[in-house]
Amino acid sequence: NNQPVIQLGAVLSVLLWVPSIFALIFARRVIGSGSFARGFGA
């Protein structure tokens, strides 16, 4: 009987997880582009 609740939780966790992954990739691209790397002395 708890299957729909578990499914809803899985969908919600994925919906929250995917944007964070994209944000991480975007942040890495921004840092890797050199604008941040120069500021850190890399």
SULJO-V108004 format. One record per residue. N is the residue number from 1. RES is the residue in one small letter. PSI is psi in degrees with one decimal (NA if undefined). NEAR is the number of other C-alpha atoms within 8 Angstrom. Layout:
BEGIN
n = {N N}
res = {RES RES}
psi = {PSI PSI}
near = {NEAR NEAR}
END
This chain:
BEGIN
n = {1 2 3 4 5 6 7 8 9 10 11 12 13 14 15 16 17 18 19 20 21 22 23 24 25 26 27 28 29 30 31 32 33 34 35 36 37 38 39 40 41 42}
res = {n n q p v i q l g a v l s v l l w v p s i f a l i f a r r v i g s g s f a r g f g a}
psi = {-20.2 4.6 -47.1 -36.2 -42.1 -41.2 -42.7 -41.4 -40.2 -43.0 -43.1 -41.2 -38.4 -41.0 -31.5 -27.9 -41.0 -48.8 -33.5 -35.2 -44.5 -38.8 -38.6 -44.7 -42.2 -43.4 -39.5 -37.4 -40.8 -44.4 -39.4 -17.7 -16.0 -16.7 -40.4 -33.5 -40.0 -38.6 -32.0 -4.3 17.8 NA}
near = {3 5 6 7 7 8 8 8 8 8 8 8 8 8 8 8 8 8 8 8 8 8 8 8 8 8 8 8 8 10 10 9 8 8 9 10 11 8 7 6 5 5}
END
